[in-house]
Amino acid sequence: MGFINNINYNPLCPMGANLQMAETDTGVAAGGIGKTIGDAVIAFNKANVMLPLCTVKQANQGSVSVQFADYTKLATSDVGTPGDGADETTVTSVTTAARTATITEHVIRADVTDLAVMGNAEDLVGNVGAVLGNAVAAKLDDDVVELGKSFSQTECGAGTSLALSHVFGSMRQLRAAGAPMPYSLVLSPKQVWGGKGIISLLHDDAVTGSNAKPMSFMGSKGEEAMQTGYVGSLAGFNIYWSDQIDEDVSSGGDAAGFAMSKGAIGIAVGPEGLMRLETERNASFRSTEYVVTGFWGEIEIKDSFGVYVLSDVS
């Protein structure tokens, strides 16, 4: 074994503070490890969907968990109307529930031999950083989107095709819960681009009998979908997609999308940052180990700030 290089990535700090280098082998080519972690961070930021949509808190040093507070919504009946000069005698309790996210390690390792680097015309070392960063980003999304299935409020349902009424129904439920905006609608690829997805709802290219008719669009959103292949927002939601969403729930051909406000899900980040990349030189094996470790935990904070949108995509 040889020297170990260690760099941490913290999404809660400015970019300049993210790349903190610990022990560094002076024999490493200038910028080598920095480029690898840079590629990993860039790949993570491009591939990850859920981190910016959730409430994120970093654990304090010496702790591997974070608590999020779930405040109980007060009703209009809690507001009194005392007479002029009269004392308000009713005391309203503001109650909270603690939601704790425990941080765990998520690790991926790649060993790159010297001969592989020598014989590869591409930037193999840089590509390793991008590949590992993508994998960690996908794992974070995979962990978080599973929580979407646990929201007790629902729209659509197994065996039912997604309709615009379900999107507006999700908006209605989040509004009724007092969930703060912005709202996010997170869907699977088939829930966006499939034959029963959002895009298909924004145009009509059917025929009447044997008579073809021009394709019609649902206003500017239909035109946007046809021009760009995507719609960034619809019915008050910012729309996102993740290929980590289950598209065959219970083997029924249904996809597990969901709508949410930022306060629905919490992500706890490790005290030293979200992601760490380390390299270790194995001279006797003529290879270098690249190990990326993600430090996070996820928890549902407020159930009423999310809506489970299960829809048929078969």
Secondary structure, 3 states (H helix, E strand, C coil): CCCEEEEEECCCCCHHHHCEECCCCCCCCCCHHHHHHHHHHHHHHHHCCCHHHCEEEECCCCCCEEEEEEECCCCHHHCCCCCCCCCCCCCCCCCEEEEEEECEEEEEEEEEEHHHHHCCCCCHHHHHHHHHHHHHHHHHHHHHHHHHHHCCCEEECCCCCCCHHHHHHHHHHHHHCCCCCCEEEEECHHHHHCCCCCHHHHEECCEECCEECCCEECHHHHHHHHHHCCCCEECCEEEEECCCCCCCHHHCCEEEEEEEEHHHEEEEECCCCCEEEEEEEEHHHCEEEEEEEEEEEEEECCHHHEEEEEEECC
